[in-house]
Amino acid sequence: MAEDNPSAPLVLTMGDPAGIGPDITFSAWLKRDRSGIAPFCVLGDAACLERRAAALGFDIPLIATTLERSTQDFATHLPVVPLEATAPGIAGQPDGKNARAVIEAIETAVDLALSGQARAVVTNPISKSVLYDEGFAFPGHTEFLADRAHRATGDVIRPVMMLAGPKLRAVPVTIHIALRDVAGSLSESDIVETGLIVARDLAGRFGIENPRLVVSGLNPHAGENGAMGREDIEIIAPAVAALRGAGIDARGPLPADTMFHDAARATYDAAICMYHDQALIPAKALGFDDTVNVTLGLPFVRTSPDHGTAFDIAGKGVARDDSLIAALRMADTMTAPR
């Protein structure tokens, strides 16, 4: 696996070439010395990248190379393992013709990580709506990565999304589903499996010896003893008991509106939440520019900026690179020898 080769580079997918992925990639490489990021190699279309660099006025010496040579190239060039896009990748103008190249970059990155040639996968933002129009059958990056890992290994993969920032680690149990479907989708087993994966990866990937977890309720005031819904009593509370029975320091269900203030956050290492926005709103509010999207439960490390393609500012030279740099640094830390 990737962690067995600590000298291997990180691989960074190109994301949607019409978004801000190229912009923040250039900026991260230009800051490589003072930001302390490990060598990375871009999987993408070199011609698209060259055009964007020129449009932004960046003096970026790109080099088409191999993954094996990329680490030594990184000090003086931005290394690119070429994957050809179909359309030119014009900033702010997403084009479904490039969907295949976007997907190929992700697939290649996973294969390189599974083979140990890459140390971790860092993904630039994609536009799911653009990919859907071209037949992409997954709700998002997270589910696609899990499917690719399953097909490659044959193992059952349960992907867990974690938003990790300097002030909060938050995990949604249900992810890319409509809010109206959350209550019917929640199960005790899903919460338990999510908690087990989070505890395992906090220990194994983040070096937290005895992770402390808090688990939110689903309903206001965690259901107010059943007055506002029975899910907290009948589903979430038994799941917390099961996690404690497995030896995990877990508390809940707790009212979500009291979980994220300063004093509360000091008492736990990760918050398990019941749905997407219950986790992502506090995570992004507390660290929008430097929070990282981490996929737990995979047989390799994957991190990503916690923002989207931002087509409206692509190619304008105003996109912030903080989250990408944080994602690169986190991928490096998570795969460092312990």
Secondary structure, 3 states (H helix, E strand, C coil): CHHHCCCCCEEEECCCCCCCHHHHHHHHHHCHHHHCCCCEEEEECHHHHHHHHHHHCCCCCEEECCHHHHHHHCCCCEEEEECCCCCCCCCCCCCHHHHHHHHHHHHHHHHHHHCCCCCEEEECCCCHHHHHCCCCCCCCHHHHHHHHHHHHHCCCCCCEEEEECCCCEEEECCCCCCHHHHHHHCCHHHHHHHHHHHHHHHHHCCCCCCCEEEEECCCHHHHCCCCCCCHHHHHHHHHHHHHHHCCCEEEEEECHHHCCCHHHHCCCCEEEECCHHHHHHHHHHHHCCCCEEEEECCCCCEEEECCCCCCCCCCCCCCCCHHHHHHHHHHHHHCCCC
